[in-house]
Amino acid sequence: MTPAGTAVIELAATSGLTLPSSRGRDPLTADTYGTGLLMVHAAKHGAKRIVIAAGGSATTDGGTGAIAAVEEHGGLHNAQVVVLSDVTTPFENAAVVFGPQKGASPHQVRTLTTRLHAQASSYPRDPRGVARTGAAGGFSGGMWAWYKAQLVSGADFVLDAVGSDEKAAAADAIVAGEGRLDSQTGEGKIISAILARLNRTGILGDSIVWKG
C-alpha cells in the first residue's frame, strides 16, 4: 500500500488464467472470490483507494465471487474502487469476446452469456451497455454496479504514472510489447494507447488509423 492509502491488486494473481489448478479449469465455475478477499484485506488495513488490474482472469462470473467475499467479510469501509481495463467490452458481451480464451465451448459461452444477463438484471445498477464493464469476465461490471467503481484505461493509468508523455518527447525510439496482436490491440491496449498519445501530442505528426 502506498503512503497515500492506495492498494494495488492484480486480479490475475488470485483469479488468473495461468494459475495452477489441481482440479483443472472450468470456465463455468471459476470465480473471483479470492480477489474479493484481497479487497477486504486492503480495506481492513486502511486502504482509501483500491486499484485493481483486471487483465488475465480465468473467470466469467460477473464479479459475483468478489462481491460475495466483500459482503461476507466486512465490506470495503468506503474505500474507492478503481478497475483498470484495456478493453471497452460491455458486460453482456464478456463471455462472447473472452470466454473462448478461457476454455469455454460455444455452448458454455451461451450459458455464461445467459447468466451474465440474469446477474445484470439483479444488480443495484445494470452494467449492460456500459463501456469496460465486461473486463475480466464482467468483474469490472460487478464492481461498477455494487461499489460504484471507476472504470479507467489501464494503459493510460500506467502511462500517466510513469510520465510517458514527457519521456516520449525526449526519446529517439519507443519500444512497446504486447502478448498478442489481434483485433483487440487497437481498442485501448498498450500499443494503441501509446500511438494515440504520440498522435495527440503531435510527436508523430500524422493521424493514426489502426487496422486490426
C-alpha positions as CSV (number, residue, x, y, z in Angstrom):
1,M,0.0,0.0,0.0
2,T,1.2,3.5,-0.8
3,P,1.7,6.2,1.9
4,A,-1.4,7.9,0.5
5,G,-3.5,4.8,1.1
6,T,-3.7,3.3,-2.3
7,A,-3.7,-0.5,-2.5
8,V,-3.0,-2.2,-5.9
9,I,-4.3,-5.7,-6.6
10,E,-3.6,-7.7,-9.7
11,L,-6.7,-9.9,-10.4
12,A,-4.6,-12.4,-12.3
13,A,-2.6,-13.2,-9.2
14,T,-5.7,-14.7,-7.4
15,S,-8.2,-15.4,-10.2
16,G,-5.9,-15.7,-13.2
17,L,-5.8,-17.9,-16.2
18,T,-2.2,-19.0,-15.6
19,L,-2.6,-20.1,-12.0
20,P,-2.1,-23.8,-11.4
21,S,-5.2,-25.8,-10.5
22,S,-5.3,-29.4,-9.3
23,R,-8.9,-29.7,-10.4
24,G,-8.4,-28.3,-13.9
25,R,-10.0,-25.2,-15.2
26,D,-13.8,-24.9,-15.5
27,P,-14.9,-21.7,-17.2
28,L,-18.4,-22.1,-15.7
29,T,-17.3,-22.3,-12.1
30,A,-14.1,-20.2,-12.0
31,D,-14.8,-17.2,-9.8
32,T,-13.3,-14.0,-8.3
33,Y,-13.8,-14.8,-4.7
34,G,-10.1,-14.6,-3.9
35,T,-9.8,-11.2,-5.5
36,G,-12.7,-10.0,-3.2
37,L,-10.8,-11.3,-0.2
38,L,-7.8,-9.2,-1.1
39,M,-10.0,-6.2,-1.5
40,V,-11.4,-6.7,2.0
41,H,-7.9,-7.2,3.4
42,A,-6.8,-3.9,1.8
43,A,-9.8,-2.1,3.2
44,K,-9.3,-3.5,6.7
45,H,-5.7,-2.3,6.6
46,G,-6.7,1.3,5.9
47,A,-6.8,1.5,2.1
48,K,-8.7,4.6,0.9
49,R,-8.4,3.6,-2.7
50,I,-8.2,0.0,-4.1
51,V,-6.9,-0.2,-7.6
52,I,-7.5,-3.5,-9.4
53,A,-5.7,-4.5,-12.6
54,A,-8.3,-6.6,-14.4
55,G,-6.4,-8.5,-17.0
56,G,-5.6,-12.2,-17.3
57,S,-8.6,-13.6,-15.5
58,A,-9.8,-17.2,-15.8
59,T,-13.3,-16.1,-14.8
60,T,-16.7,-15.1,-16.3
61,D,-18.6,-14.7,-13.1
62,G,-19.7,-11.1,-13.5
63,G,-17.8,-10.3,-10.3
64,T,-20.2,-12.3,-8.1
65,G,-17.4,-14.2,-6.4
66,A,-15.6,-10.9,-5.4
67,I,-18.9,-9.4,-4.3
68,A,-19.7,-12.4,-2.1
69,A,-16.3,-12.2,-0.5
70,V,-16.6,-8.5,0.2
71,E,-20.1,-8.8,1.6
72,E,-19.3,-11.8,3.8
73,H,-16.1,-10.4,5.3
74,G,-17.0,-6.9,6.3
75,G,-17.2,-4.7,3.3
76,L,-14.8,-2.1,1.9
77,H,-15.2,0.6,4.6
78,N,-16.0,3.3,2.0
79,A,-12.7,2.7,0.1
80,Q,-12.9,3.9,-3.5
81,V,-12.6,1.2,-6.1
82,V,-10.8,1.7,-9.4
83,V,-10.7,-1.0,-12.0
84,L,-8.0,-0.8,-14.7
85,S,-9.1,-2.3,-18.1
86,D,-7.5,-2.2,-21.5
87,V,-10.8,-3.3,-23.2
88,T,-14.0,-1.4,-23.6
89,T,-16.2,-4.5,-24.0
90,P,-19.6,-4.2,-22.2
91,F,-20.8,-6.6,-19.5
92,E,-23.2,-8.6,-21.7
93,N,-20.5,-9.4,-24.3
94,A,-17.9,-10.6,-21.8
95,A,-18.4,-14.3,-22.5
96,V,-18.6,-14.0,-26.2
97,V,-15.4,-12.0,-26.5
98,F,-13.3,-13.6,-23.8
99,G,-14.9,-16.9,-23.0
100,P,-13.2,-18.9,-25.7
101,Q,-9.8,-17.6,-24.4
102,K,-10.7,-19.2,-21.0
103,G,-11.6,-22.6,-22.5
104,A,-15.4,-22.1,-22.9
105,S,-17.1,-24.1,-25.6
106,P,-19.7,-22.4,-27.8
107,H,-22.4,-24.0,-25.6
108,Q,-20.7,-22.7,-22.4
109,V,-20.4,-19.3,-23.9
110,R,-24.2,-19.2,-24.4
111,T,-24.7,-20.4,-20.9
112,L,-22.3,-17.8,-19.5
113,T,-24.0,-15.1,-21.5
114,T,-27.4,-16.0,-20.2
115,R,-26.0,-16.0,-16.7
116,L,-24.5,-12.5,-17.2
117,H,-27.8,-11.1,-18.3
118,A,-29.5,-12.6,-15.2
119,Q,-26.8,-11.1,-13.0
120,A,-27.0,-7.7,-14.6
121,S,-30.8,-7.5,-14.0
122,S,-30.3,-8.3,-10.3
123,Y,-27.5,-5.9,-9.6
124,P,-28.1,-2.5,-7.9
125,R,-27.1,-0.9,-11.2
126,D,-27.4,-2.5,-14.6
127,P,-23.9,-2.7,-16.2
128,R,-25.1,-3.7,-19.6
129,G,-24.1,-1.3,-22.4
130,V,-21.6,0.4,-20.2
131,A,-18.0,0.5,-21.7
132,R,-15.4,-1.5,-19.8
133,T,-17.9,-3.4,-17.7
134,G,-17.1,-6.7,-19.5
135,A,-13.4,-6.7,-18.4
136,A,-12.2,-9.8,-16.6
137,G,-15.4,-11.7,-17.4
138,G,-17.7,-9.0,-16.1
139,F,-15.7,-8.4,-12.9
140,S,-15.4,-4.7,-13.6
141,G,-19.2,-4.5,-14.2
142,G,-19.9,-6.1,-10.9
143,M,-17.6,-3.6,-9.2
144,W,-19.3,-0.8,-11.0
145,A,-22.8,-2.0,-10.1
146,W,-22.1,-2.8,-6.5
147,Y,-19.4,-0.4,-5.4
148,K,-19.6,2.4,-7.9
149,A,-16.1,1.6,-9.2
150,Q,-14.4,3.9,-11.6
151,L,-13.5,2.0,-14.8
152,V,-10.5,3.5,-16.4
153,S,-8.0,2.7,-19.1
154,G,-5.3,0.5,-17.6
155,A,-2.8,1.6,-20.3
156,D,-3.4,5.3,-19.7
157,F,-3.3,4.8,-16.0
158,V,0.2,3.3,-16.2
159,L,1.4,5.7,-18.8
160,D,0.4,8.6,-16.6
161,A,2.0,7.0,-13.6
162,V,5.4,6.8,-15.4
163,G,5.2,10.2,-17.0
164,S,5.3,8.7,-20.5
165,D,4.4,11.9,-22.4
166,E,7.5,13.7,-21.1
167,K,9.7,10.7,-21.7
168,A,8.4,10.1,-25.2
169,A,9.1,13.7,-26.2
170,A,12.7,13.3,-25.2
171,A,13.1,9.8,-26.7
172,D,14.7,8.8,-30.0
173,A,12.8,5.5,-30.1
174,I,9.9,3.8,-28.2
175,V,9.7,0.1,-27.8
176,A,6.4,-1.5,-26.7
177,G,5.4,-5.1,-26.1
178,E,2.1,-6.9,-26.4
179,G,1.4,-10.5,-25.7
180,R,-0.6,-10.9,-28.9
181,L,-1.6,-8.6,-31.8
182,D,-5.2,-9.1,-32.8
183,S,-8.5,-7.2,-33.2
184,Q,-8.4,-6.1,-29.6
185,T,-5.0,-4.4,-29.8
186,G,-6.5,-1.3,-31.4
187,E,-9.2,-1.0,-28.8
188,G,-7.3,0.6,-25.9
189,K,-4.4,-1.8,-25.2
190,I,-0.9,-0.6,-24.6
191,I,0.3,-0.2,-28.1
192,S,-2.7,1.7,-29.4
193,A,-2.7,3.8,-26.2
194,I,0.9,4.8,-26.8
195,L,0.2,5.6,-30.5
196,A,-2.8,7.7,-29.6
197,R,-0.8,9.7,-27.2
198,L,2.0,10.3,-29.7
199,N,-0.5,11.4,-32.2
200,R,-2.3,13.6,-29.7
201,T,0.9,15.4,-28.7
202,G,2.0,15.9,-32.3
203,I,5.1,13.7,-32.0
204,L,4.1,11.5,-34.9
205,G,2.7,14.4,-37.0
206,D,0.2,12.3,-38.9
207,S,-3.1,10.8,-37.9
208,I,-3.1,7.1,-37.0
209,V,-5.6,4.7,-38.4
210,W,-5.5,1.3,-36.7
211,K,-6.3,-1.7,-38.8
212,G,-6.7,-4.9,-36.7
